[in-house]
Amino acid sequence: LFDGIDLSKISVSMTINGPAIIIFGFYIALAMKKNIALSQLNGTLQNDILKEYIAQKEWIYPPKESIKIITDMIQYCSKYVPKYNTISVSGYHIREAGSTASQELAFTLANGFCYVENCINVGMNVDDFAPRISFFFNSHLDFFEEIAKFRAGRRIWAKEMKSRYSPKNPKSLMLRFHAQTSGFSLTAQQPENNITRTSLQALAAVLGGTQSLHTNSMDETLALPSEKAAEIALRSQQIIAYESGVANTIDPLGGSWYIEELTTEIEENVYSYFKKIKDQGGVVKAIENSFFQREISQASSDYQKKVDKKDRYIVGLNSFIKENEKIEIPILEIREEVQREQIDRLNQVKNKRDNKKVKFLLEKITKAAKENTSVMLPIIEASLEYATLGEIVDSMKSVYGEWTENISI
């Protein structure tokens, strides 16, 4: 994948969660094989397992064990890979699952504080890792609400970090975040309308202070984006960045009576949820009790009822409908042979490697898990000898077990 690419000169963003530590181990192993100093590596791991239990539902191990794995990674990176953003705490998937703006912000920030506290509990100094925490938010269709949400998020994070953990480095107070436009809000009907939706959402994110932005393609409700649709999405972002002038000033809507009132309202809602989460016994207990899942389920149901009753208009779906519409957007199709080709490559690797050594190194990972020591170094060792993702997952699963969600929502 990285053939011909100098890892010391690029920043790599990885949207990976349950097996994040293993993918990161592969990345470190690759840098080592290319004789690249780990201190030069720059990039971001999503690596936010808590939102998986809350919304996206892609986990492997139980919550406590998963947080321990993430803490191992943060400790390793703070020592050896200081430029790396070890976690991108994600509200995007929480919002896509049907939450409100206030829920997205409250649950995401609560998750962020949970990671911070776990790192402090193993003896880390807050300034050694907090500046490398980043966030990933959704930018939805209620234009002013989204701007206010981002502003409230920055305010709450800075205030709480300062009062709870007393950092010395001002960067520990910064809510650095990436935003992506809402896939949930796009429609398969009249898909060209999605260009306008995405542009408005992208503009809201910029006005709200995002440092990084992803614009969805108009055909994402139908399939993976085609090249043309992806290009239009990119150009929409570039027009905002380079033609509109909205990025020329910080917080351009600050001082607007409406924006300030909305910001305060969302902040109050977030603190109300913080209290509810605390009453549950914290984030992990709230996950185990299905608190987050119930809240999102109710919000999603309320939203759908408004759409069904036309209390909320969605152009092309419940209003301004085009009868007998024919979709003329080309759909990207993936070759069926891709799966077979990947399995063949995997088998070739297994045939060439030193399988005795791999077995020994996998046992070292299991031993570290049993002894509650860091699994990061053993995973890197195994990665250097071409242990596979599945093998490393299983070496920890034998100790940590698997997670089954309490579905009594």
N, C-alpha and C positions, 0 to 999 in steps of 0.2 A: 504493500500500500504506500509506503514512504520511499520507494526506490527513487533515487535522484533528488530527494528533498532533504535539505539541510535542517535538521531538527533544532539547531541552535539559532536559526534565523526566522523561524515561524512560530506563531501561537496556534495551538491545536485545541479546539473545543470538542469535548466528548460528551454526548448525551447518553450516559450510561449510569446505571444505578446499582441494582443487585450485585452484579459481578464487577463493579467499578474497580475494586482493588486489584482484580486479576488483569483487566485490560490495562490498568496503569502499570502493573508489573511487567506486562509485555512491552509497554512503551519505554520503561526504564531499561529493560534488557536490550532493546533495540539501540538506545542511546549508548549503552555500554559497549555493544558490539561495534558501533561506529566511532568509538573513542571520543564521544562528546561529553564534556563536563556537565554533570547533572545540574550544577548551579546556573547553567545557561538555558536550561529548558524553561519554556514559557507556555502556559496554556491553562485550560479550565476543565475540571471534571464536574459533571452535574452531581453525581455521588450523593444525592439527597434521598435517603431511604425512607424517611418519615412520611414524605408526601406519597410514597408508593402505597403504604398502608392506608393512608387517608383517601387517596383518589385514583392513582394510576393502576394499582393492583399488580405490579411486577416486582415481587420480592422473592427471596430464597429462605433466609433465616429469620428467626423471631426478632422483634424490635431491639431488645437489650443487646443481643449478640451482634446485630447489625451495626448499632451505634458504636460498640466496642471496636469493630473492624474499621469504621470510619475514623475513630479516634486514633487508631494505629497509623492510618495513612496521614492524618494531619500532623502527628508527631514526627513521622519520617520526613515529610516534606518541609516542615519548619526547620529541620536540621540539615537536610541534604539538597532539597529542591526549593529554595526560598522564593523563586519567582512564580511558582505554580499556584494557581487558585484551586485549593484542594476540595472545595465544595461550592456548588451553586444552589443555594436553597431556593426551591422552586414553588411558586404559587400558580404557575401557568396551568398545570394539570388539575389543580384544585378548582380553578375557575372553569376549565373545560368540562369538568365533571358536573358542573351546574351550580357552583357556589355563587354568592353575591360578591360584590367588590369588597365589602367589609370583611366577609368571611375569608376571602382569598388572602387579604393582607394580615388579618389576625392569626390565621392558622400558619401562614408562612413565617411570620416573625416569631411566633411561639416556637416553631421548629428550630429557627436560627438560634434562639436563646438556649434551647435544649442542647444543641451541639456545643455551644460556648461553655455551658456549665459542665458538660461531660469532659471537655478538654481541661478545664480548670481543676476538676476533681481528680485527674491523674497527674496533677502537679505542673501543668503548663502555665506559663505567664500569658495573660490575655493578649499582650502586645506582640507575642511571638507568632500568633496565628490569626487574630481577628482582622488585621488589615488584608488578609488574603481570602476572606469570606466574601463571596459575591451572591447576588440574588437574580432570580429569573421570574418576571411577572408577565401576566396576560394584559393585553390592551384591548378592551372590549368596545362596544358600540356607544355606550352612553358617554359622549365626548367629555363633558365637564366633570362627570363623576370619576372618570379614569385619571384625568389630570390631578384632581384632588386626592385620589388614592395614592398616587406616587408621591405627592408632596407630604401627605400624612405619614407615609412609610418612612421617609427620610427623617422626619421630625421625631417619630416614636423610637426608631432605632438609635439615633444619637442620644436621646434623652435617657433611654433605658440602659444602654451600654455604659454611659457615664455614671449613672446612679447605682447600678448593680455591681459593676466590676472595676470601677476606678482606673481605667487605662491611662497611661502616660502619653501614648502616641495618638495624636489627633486622627490619624488614619483609621484607628480602631473604631471610631464613631461614624465612619462613612458608610452609608448604604449604597454600595456600588451595585448597579443592576442592569441587566439585559431585559429587553421587552420583546415579545413576539405578538403579532396581531392574532386575533381570535379565529381559530379554525372552526370552533363551534358556531360562530355567527354566520358563516358562509352557507350559501344555498346551492344545491344542484340545479335548481330552477334558475333560468336566466343567469348563468354563471358569470357573464361579463360584468354584472352588477357588483360582483365581489371585488373588482378592481377599486371601485369607489369606497366600498366598506373598508377595505384594507388601507387605503390612503388616509381615510379619516382616523382610523385606529392608530396608524403610524404617526400621524400628526399629533394626536393626543399624547402618545408616549414621549415624543420629543418635547412638547410643551411641559410635560410632567417631569422632565429631567433625565430621561434614560441616557446611559452612556453607550449603549449597544442596542442594535435593532435588527429584527428579522421580520420581513414582510411576506405573508403567505401568498401563494399563487391562486389564481381564480379557479383552477380546476381541482383543488385539493379535496373537495367533497366527492370527486369522481374517481380519482386515482392519484398515484404519485405525480408530482408536477411534470408537465412536458417542458421541453427546453424553452419554447416560446413564452409559455405562461410564467416560468421562473424569471425570464428576462424582463417581462413587464413588471413583475413584482419588484425586481431590483431597481428598475428605472423609476418606479414610483417613489422608492426610498431616496434615490439620488436627486430627484426633482425637489423633494422636501429639503434635503441637505444642502444642495448647491444653488437652487434657484429661489426658494421661498424667503430666505432670510430669517426664518424662525429660530435658527440655531445660533444667531449672532449675539444673543443675550441670555443670561441665566435667569430662570424662573420668570418669564415674561408676563405671566398672568398673576404673579404675586401682588396682592393689594386689591385685586378685584373683590368687591364685597361678596359676590356669589361664590367665587372660588374659595375664598377664605372661610366662608360659612360651611361650605361642603367639606373642606379639609378638616375643620374642627369636628363636624358631625361624624365623619368617618373615624377620626381619632377616638372619639368617645365610644363609638361602636366597637372598635378594636379593644379598648381597655375593658369594656364589658365582657368581651369574649375571653380576654386574659383571665378575668376573675372566674368565669365558668370553667376554664381549663384547669386553673389552680384548684378549684373545688372538686374536680374529677380526680385530683392527685397528680397532675402534671400531664405532659404530652403522651408519654408511653401508656399511662393508665387510661387516658382518654381514648387512645387507639384501641386498647384492649376492651374498653367498654362500648366501643362503636359510637362514641359521642360525635366525632367529626363526620362519620359516615351518615349518621341520622340528620345532622344539620344540613349537609350538602344535599341529601336526598329530598328533604323538605323544600329547600330553596329551588332545586331543580323542578320539582313538581309544581311549585307556585309559578315559576316562569312559564312552564308549558301550559298551564291553565290560562294564563294571560294571552298566550299566543292562540290557543284554541278559541278563546272568547273574543279574539281580535281587540283585546285591551292593549296589546302590544303588536304593532304592525311590523311585518317582515315582507318587504317588497318582493313579489314574485312567488311567495309561499302562501300567505293568507290575504294578500291584497295586491292589486295591480297584476293579476295573474294573466299569463299569456297562454291561451288555449291551444292545444295540439302542438305544443312547443317541440321542436327538434333540436337536440344538442349537437352542435357542429364542431365542438372543440375536440381536437385529436387526443386520444387517451393513450397514456404511456403503458406499455405492456412489458412485463419482465419475462425473459426466456425461461422456460421450465428447466432447461439444461443447467442453469446456474447452481441449483442444489447439488446435482450429481457432480459437477466440476469441483465444487468446494469439498465434497466428501472424498473425492479422488485425491485432492491436494493434501487433505488431512491424513489419509492413509499413507501417502508417500512420506510425510514427515515422521509418522510413527514407525515406519519401516527403517528409516535412516538413523534415528536417534539412538542413544544408549538407554535402552528401556530399564536396565537394572538400576542405573543411576537415577532415572526419573522416578522409579518406585521408591527409592531411598529418600529422595527429596520431597516427595508427596507425603511420606511418613513424618518428615520433619515438620511439615505444615500442620498435620494432625496433632503432633506432640505439642507444638506451640499453642494450638487452640485448647488442648486439654489443660495445659499449665497456665493458661490465661496470660501468656506473654504475647508480644507483638508478632503478628503473622506476616508483616510486610516483607522483612528480609528473606524468610523462607520462600515466599511466593516469588520474589525476584530470582532467587537461586533456581527454583523449578522452571521459571520462564526462560532462563538462559539455556536450559537443557531441553526446551520445546515440550514441556508438559502442556497439555491442552486446557482450555477453559473448563470443559466439563470435568476433567480429572481433578483440577484444583478445587472446583466447587464441591465435588464429592468428598475430598479430603477434609474439608471443614464441616460439611453436612453431617459426617459421622459423629461429630462432637456437638455441634450447635443444634442439630435437628432442623426441621422445617417449620414454617409458620402456616397455621390455618386460621383464617379470619373468623371471628365471631360474627355470624351473619344475622343475629337477632336484632335487625334494624326495625 
